[in-house]
Amino acid sequence: MTRAIEIGDLSFAHSSADIPALASVNLAGGDGETLALLGPSGAGKTTLLTLLDGRLRGWRGRVAVLGAALSPDRAPPRRDRADTGFIFQEFALVERSSVRRNVLNGRLGRMGTARALFGSPAAHDAAIVRRALEDCGIADLADRRVDTLSGGQRQRVAIARCLAQEPKLILADEPVSNLDPARAADILGLLTEAGRSRGATTVFSSHQPELARRFADRVVGMRNGRVLFDLPADALTEGDEAALYRDDDATVAARLQVVH
């Protein structure tokens, strides 16, 4: 299987932190796989997603995304950035613009400079936007302003914007943490199914084991910046969950020694 993500001996520390945000992380993700990064707040999940998106500097180790090596000192080339889509926890939408305009923003990295500047999409771009709206169930909201929508509807807009980008790698940072359980399952199911239908690799972070087990192919457990386990989703046990959320640090350290 081709690897969309390759990470070797990765470490990173924020300048003001006492402990590293990422420590000796090794991880690989194949083309078309869906991975869940599972763990409590502060585990390093968001930092890892930010790095894979090419926005983190000053790390050490080896990282390649979609076959291209990342640099710890500079952003990826513009030609590569459109292949990675990012869905933010807080949506990051233009609130006073329409749903259609927000989703069209996902095409900016694929459009020519003139079209991007003047907002005049080609028929091809318009068709891709339309499909993304339909796949996310919000075609009827296309002309609504984003600031009139519910939280679940806004997250669908954020997902549609990412899909309109036609990414080969989809990164989602706690994409359903602000939603009630029923809506969370609906949205995560939509996201992961859309990724699979497009052949994209999808990596989402979560602190909910039941959602990770249900929607991911693999679950990567993280705590204190380290990978505790990397398992098929259906192999995740209550003991694994305890290692992430309930065991003390000494027990976790002993587990890491066994794993490594």
C-alpha positions as CSV (number, residue, x, y, z in Angstrom):
1,M,0.0,0.0,0.0
2,T,1.3,3.5,-0.9
3,R,1.8,5.7,2.1
4,A,0.1,9.1,2.1
5,I,1.8,9.9,5.5
6,E,5.2,8.9,6.7
7,I,6.5,10.1,10.0
8,G,9.8,9.0,11.6
9,D,11.2,9.9,15.0
10,L,9.2,13.2,15.2
11,S,9.7,15.5,18.1
12,F,8.5,19.1,18.8
13,A,8.3,21.4,21.8
14,H,6.6,24.7,22.1
15,S,9.0,27.4,23.4
16,S,7.0,28.0,26.6
17,A,6.3,24.4,27.4
18,D,7.9,22.2,30.1
19,I,7.2,18.9,28.2
20,P,7.3,18.2,24.5
21,A,4.1,18.4,22.5
22,L,5.3,15.5,20.3
23,A,8.0,13.0,21.3
24,S,9.5,10.2,19.2
25,V,6.3,9.8,17.1
26,N,6.4,7.2,14.3
27,L,3.3,6.8,12.1
28,A,2.3,5.9,8.6
29,G,-1.0,6.2,6.8
30,G,-1.8,4.5,3.5
31,D,-3.7,6.0,0.5
32,G,-7.4,5.9,1.2
33,E,-7.2,5.0,4.8
34,T,-9.2,6.7,7.6
35,L,-7.2,7.2,10.8
36,A,-8.5,8.5,14.1
37,L,-6.1,10.3,16.5
38,L,-7.6,9.5,19.9
39,G,-6.6,11.0,23.2
40,P,-7.3,13.6,25.8
41,S,-6.7,17.3,25.5
42,G,-3.0,18.1,25.4
43,A,-2.1,14.7,23.9
44,G,-0.5,16.3,20.8
45,K,-3.3,15.6,18.3
46,T,-3.8,19.1,17.1
47,T,0.0,19.7,16.9
48,L,0.4,16.6,14.8
49,L,-2.4,17.7,12.4
50,T,-1.0,21.2,12.1
51,L,2.4,19.7,11.2
52,L,0.9,17.5,8.5
53,D,-0.8,20.6,7.1
54,G,2.6,22.2,6.7
55,R,2.0,24.9,9.2
56,L,4.4,23.9,12.0
57,R,8.0,25.0,12.2
58,G,11.0,23.9,14.3
59,W,10.3,20.2,14.6
60,R,12.8,17.4,14.4
61,G,12.5,14.1,12.5
62,R,11.3,13.0,9.1
63,V,7.9,13.8,7.7
64,A,6.5,13.1,4.2
65,V,3.0,13.9,3.0
66,L,1.7,12.5,-0.3
67,G,5.2,11.6,-1.2
68,A,6.8,15.0,-0.6
69,A,9.1,15.6,2.3
70,L,8.1,18.5,4.6
71,S,10.6,21.0,5.9
72,P,10.8,22.1,9.5
73,D,11.9,25.6,8.3
74,R,9.5,26.6,5.6
75,A,6.0,26.1,4.2
76,P,5.4,23.5,1.4
77,P,5.4,24.8,-2.2
78,R,2.0,26.3,-3.2
79,R,1.6,23.6,-5.9
80,D,1.5,20.9,-3.1
81,R,-0.7,22.7,-0.6
82,A,-4.0,22.3,-2.5
83,D,-3.7,18.5,-2.1
84,T,-4.1,18.7,1.7
85,G,-7.5,20.0,3.1
86,F,-8.0,21.0,6.7
87,I,-11.2,21.2,8.6
88,F,-11.0,23.4,11.7
89,Q,-12.7,22.8,15.0
90,E,-14.1,26.3,15.0
91,F,-15.1,26.1,11.3
92,A,-13.0,29.1,10.1
93,L,-15.8,30.3,7.7
94,V,-16.5,33.8,6.4
95,E,-19.6,34.4,8.5
96,R,-21.1,37.3,6.4
97,S,-20.7,35.5,3.1
98,S,-23.0,32.9,1.5
99,V,-22.7,29.2,1.9
100,R,-21.8,28.9,-1.8
101,R,-19.1,31.6,-1.6
102,N,-17.5,29.8,1.4
103,V,-17.5,26.5,-0.4
104,L,-16.1,28.2,-3.5
105,N,-13.2,29.4,-1.4
106,G,-12.1,25.8,-1.3
107,R,-11.3,26.1,-5.1
108,L,-8.9,29.0,-4.8
109,G,-5.8,26.8,-4.8
110,R,-7.0,25.1,-8.0
111,M,-8.2,28.2,-9.9
112,G,-6.1,30.5,-12.0
113,T,-4.9,33.8,-10.4
114,A,-7.4,36.0,-12.3
115,R,-10.4,33.8,-11.5
116,A,-9.3,33.6,-7.8
117,L,-9.0,37.4,-7.6
118,F,-12.2,38.3,-9.3
119,G,-14.3,35.4,-8.0
120,S,-15.5,34.2,-11.4
121,P,-15.5,30.4,-11.3
122,A,-15.3,28.3,-14.4
123,A,-18.0,25.8,-15.2
124,H,-15.7,23.0,-13.9
125,D,-15.2,24.8,-10.6
126,A,-18.9,25.5,-10.2
127,A,-19.7,21.8,-10.9
128,I,-17.3,20.7,-8.2
129,V,-18.8,23.2,-5.7
130,R,-22.3,21.9,-6.5
131,R,-21.3,18.3,-5.9
132,A,-19.7,19.2,-2.6
133,L,-22.9,21.0,-1.5
134,E,-25.0,18.1,-2.5
135,D,-22.8,15.5,-0.9
136,C,-23.0,17.5,2.4
137,G,-26.8,17.9,2.2
138,I,-26.7,21.7,2.1
139,A,-27.5,22.5,-1.6
140,D,-30.7,24.1,-0.4
141,L,-28.7,26.4,1.8
142,A,-26.3,27.7,-0.9
143,D,-27.6,31.3,-0.9
144,R,-27.9,31.6,2.9
145,R,-25.4,33.6,4.9
146,V,-23.3,31.5,7.1
147,D,-24.1,33.5,10.2
148,T,-27.7,32.4,10.0
149,L,-26.8,28.7,10.2
150,S,-26.7,26.2,13.1
151,G,-23.5,24.7,14.4
152,G,-24.2,21.4,12.5
153,Q,-24.9,23.3,9.3
154,R,-21.8,25.3,9.6
155,Q,-19.7,22.2,10.0
156,R,-21.3,20.8,6.8
157,V,-20.2,24.0,5.1
158,A,-16.7,23.6,6.4
159,I,-16.6,20.0,5.1
160,A,-18.0,21.0,1.7
161,R,-15.4,23.7,1.4
162,C,-12.7,21.1,2.1
163,L,-14.2,18.6,-0.5
164,A,-14.4,21.3,-3.1
165,Q,-10.6,21.6,-2.8
166,E,-10.3,18.0,-4.1
167,P,-7.7,17.1,-1.5
168,K,-5.9,13.8,-1.5
169,L,-5.4,14.2,2.3
170,I,-8.2,15.4,4.6
171,L,-7.2,16.5,8.1
172,A,-9.9,17.3,10.6
173,D,-9.2,18.7,14.1
174,E,-12.0,17.6,16.5
175,P,-14.6,18.1,13.8
176,V,-17.6,17.2,15.9
177,S,-16.6,18.3,19.4
178,N,-19.1,21.1,19.4
179,L,-22.1,18.9,18.4
180,D,-24.5,16.7,20.3
181,P,-23.9,12.9,20.0
182,A,-26.5,12.3,17.3
183,R,-25.3,15.1,15.1
184,A,-21.7,14.2,15.8
185,A,-22.2,10.8,14.4
186,D,-24.0,12.1,11.3
187,I,-21.3,14.6,10.5
188,L,-18.4,12.3,11.1
189,G,-20.1,9.6,9.0
190,L,-20.5,12.2,6.2
191,L,-16.9,13.3,6.4
192,T,-15.4,9.8,6.4
193,E,-17.7,8.4,3.7
194,A,-17.0,11.5,1.5
195,G,-13.2,10.9,1.9
196,R,-13.5,7.2,1.1
197,S,-15.7,7.8,-2.0
198,R,-13.0,10.2,-3.3
199,G,-10.1,7.9,-2.5
200,A,-8.6,10.4,0.0
201,T,-6.7,9.6,3.1
202,T,-8.6,11.0,6.1
203,V,-7.1,11.8,9.5
204,F,-9.4,13.1,12.3
205,S,-8.8,13.8,15.9
206,S,-11.2,12.9,18.6
207,H,-11.5,12.2,22.3
208,Q,-14.5,9.9,21.9
209,P,-13.5,6.2,21.6
210,E,-16.9,5.1,20.3
211,L,-16.7,7.5,17.3
212,A,-13.1,6.5,16.5
213,R,-14.1,2.8,16.6
214,R,-17.1,3.3,14.4
215,F,-15.7,5.6,11.7
216,A,-12.0,4.9,11.4
217,D,-10.0,2.0,9.9
218,R,-7.2,2.5,12.4
219,V,-7.1,4.2,15.8
220,V,-3.8,5.9,16.9
221,G,-3.9,6.5,20.7
222,M,-1.9,9.5,21.9
223,R,-1.1,10.8,25.4
224,N,1.5,13.4,26.5
225,G,2.8,13.8,22.9
226,R,3.5,10.1,22.4
227,V,1.8,7.3,20.4
228,L,0.6,4.7,22.9
229,F,-0.9,2.3,20.4
230,D,-1.8,2.0,16.7
231,L,-4.6,-0.5,16.2
232,P,-7.3,-1.6,13.8
233,A,-10.4,0.2,15.0
234,D,-12.2,-3.1,15.8
235,A,-9.3,-4.1,18.0
236,L,-9.6,-1.1,20.4
237,T,-10.3,-2.4,24.0
238,E,-11.4,-0.9,27.3
239,G,-7.8,-1.4,28.4
240,D,-6.6,0.8,25.6
241,E,-9.1,3.5,26.5
242,A,-7.9,3.3,30.2
243,A,-4.3,3.9,29.1
244,L,-5.4,7.1,27.4
245,Y,-7.8,8.5,29.9
246,R,-7.6,6.8,33.3
247,D,-4.2,5.2,34.0
248,D,-1.6,7.2,35.9
249,D,1.6,8.4,34.2
250,A,3.7,5.6,35.7
251,T,1.5,2.9,34.3
252,V,1.5,4.6,30.9
253,A,5.3,4.9,31.0
254,A,5.6,1.2,31.7
255,R,3.3,0.4,28.8
256,L,5.5,2.6,26.5
257,Q,8.5,0.6,27.5
258,V,6.8,-2.7,26.6
259,V,5.6,-1.2,23.2
260,H,9.0,0.1,22.3
